[in-house]
Amino acid sequence: MTEPLDLFASDPTDTADPPPDLETLRARAAGCTACELYHDTTGTVFGSGPPQARLVMVGEQPGDQEDRQQAPFVGPAGRLLDEALDEAGVARDDAYVTNAVKHFNFRYQGKRRIHETPKAGHIKACRPWLDAELALVKPQVLLTLGATAGKALLGSSFRITAERGEPRAWNDMTLVPTIHPSAILRADPARGQDRDEMFAGFVADLKVAGDLLS
């Protein structure tokens, strides 16, 4: 079993044995068996983006397309995220994008793989990888996308409806929570959810994060 807690076992002050870089972490994470999700997926979906990005975006977990393509936010939610970032004036190419959980948690519905919300144990198993990514990238602004990502970093008391779009100090960064773009894709008018209004609110939250970078 991979032991992610040993990622930074080496002394970071020892120049003869420096801590791993992102590519080394990605290679190590590829063999992670810290929870059961690795069994039926294509593999670990690690973060991607500039190694010194000033903005890190953290989502929940990879979806079906992300698992198949082995890259974060490349499916429908990723395309919506790109659209919102463009409207907010934030360049995705300048951001590092990752997830709180690195494997796809799903159930089968016929031949389709249907998203399942990660459990607390999955988040805990992946937390050392996320911590290691943040320690290496050292972003100025951290944007959490969705309740799972927010709770992964802020604790179980986090409530996205009450706290979204509100910057807060978190370690040496400024954290801005917002909704996950998949929530917009699932908008249900029968429940009073207007997709255009949700998208506009999402863009507004992204602008808050972008303004902190300027």
N, C-alpha and C positions, 0 to 999 in steps of 0.2 A: 504493500500500500504506500502511495506517495504521502510524505509527511510535509504539508505546506508550511507548518509552523517552523520548520528548519530552513526556510528560504533564506533568512538572513543570519544563519548560524555563524558565518564568518565574521570576524571583527572588521567593521567598516573603516576603522582607522588604519588597518594593516594594508599598505599599498601592495604587498606581495600577494594578498588574497582578497581582492576587492569584492564587494557585493555584486550579485548578478545584475545584468542589464535586462531590458524588456524581452529581447530575443531569447535569452537564457531562460527567463521565467516562462515564456511561451512554450519552449521546448519541454520544460519540466511539467508544466500544467497539462501538456498533451497526454501524459501518462497518469493523470490523477485518478485515483480510485477511492477518494475520501468519502464518497457516498454512493448509493446504488444507481444513480442516474446514468453513470457511464455505460451501463450494461447494454442498453438498447438504442444508443444514439450513435451518430457518425463520429463524434469526438468532442473534445473540449473546444468551445468557442471563446478564444481569448480576445482581449481588447486590441484595438488598432488605432493608429494615428501617430502624430509627431511625438517623439519621446520627451520633448520639453514643452508640450502644449500648455498654454495658459488656462485652457478650459477643458475639464473632463466631464463627460456626460455618462451617467450610470443608469442603465435600465434594469429591468427585472431579470430576464433570462433570454437566451436565444429562442426564436420560434422555429417553425418547420423549415423555412427557407434558410435561416441563419445556420441551422444545424447541417443542412445539405451543402451549403456553400462554405461553411466554416468561417464565417465572418459576421460581426455584429451589425444589426440594423440594415439588412439588405433586402428584407421582405416588404410587405405592404406598409407596416408601421415605419420602417426606415424611409420609405419613399415619402410618407406624410411628414416625417421629421425633417427631411431635406427641404420640402416645400415650406414648412414653417420657419426653418432656419433662414432660408432665402428671404422670406418676407420680413423677418426680424433683423436682417442685415448681419447675421452671424455666419461665418464661413465654416462649414463642417470640416473642410480639409485642414483647418487650423486647430481642430479639437481632437482629443483622444476619447474614443467611445468604447465603453465596456458594459458589462452586466454584473449584478450582484451574484448571480448564479451562472455558472459557465457551461452547464449541460441543459438540454431541452427536457423539461418534465412534461409528459403528455400521456394521454390515453388513446386507445384506438377506437374509432367509430367507423366500422367497416374497414376500409383500407386507409382511411384518413387518420392523421395524427392530430389530436385535439389538445390544445394548450391546457395544462393544469397549473394552478398557482403553486410555486415552490413552497415546501414546508420549512419550518424553522431550522430543522436539521440540515437541510440543503444550503440554506443561507450561512449557517455556522461553518459548514465544511468548506465553503468557498471564500469565507471572509479573509483568510490569510492571503489568498491570491489578490483580492481587491486591495487590501492594505498594502501589499507589496507594489502593486501598480501605482497607487497614489504616492507611496514613498519615493518611487523612482521618477515619476513625472513631475511631482511637486507643482500642481496647478495653482493658479491664483483663484480660480472660481470652480466650484464643483456643483453641477446641476444634476439633481436626482429626478428620474423620470418614473413616476408611479409610486404607489404606496409601498410596494415591496422594497424598492431601492431606498425610499425614505426611511422605512423602519429598519432596514439593514444597518444604516449608519446613525440613525437618531434614536432608535429604540422603539419598543412596541407601543408606546404612548403617542407616537407620531400620528397625526390625522391630516391627510392631504387636503381635505376640503377646507379646513380651518387655517392651514399654514402655507398653502401654495403661494408662490410669488414673493414670499417674505425672506429677504436675505438674512443670514445669521452667521456669526463666527463659528467655525468648526475647525478645530486644530489650528493650523496656520493658513487656512483657506476661508473663503466666503462661500457658504452653501446656499443654493437657491432650489427649493423643491417645486416640482410641477407635476402635472399629470403625465401618464404614458400616452404616446400617440395612438396606441391601440384602443384606448378608451374612446377616442374620437371616432375611430372606425366602427366601434360597437354602439355608437349613439343610437338610442331608441326613442323616437318621437312619442311613442305611447307612454313613456315614463317622463315626459317633459324634457327630454334631452335634445337640444338643437345642435346639429353638427357644426353649422357655421359659427354659432356663438361659442361653442367649445374650442373650435380652431382659433378664433380671435383671442380667446383667453389664453390659450397655449402660446400663441405668438407674443402676447403681452408679457408673459412670464419669461420667454426667451429673450425679449428685449431687456428685461431687468438684468439678466445674466450678462448680456452683451454690453450694457452700459457700464457694468462693473469692470469690464476689461479695457475700457477706453480711458 
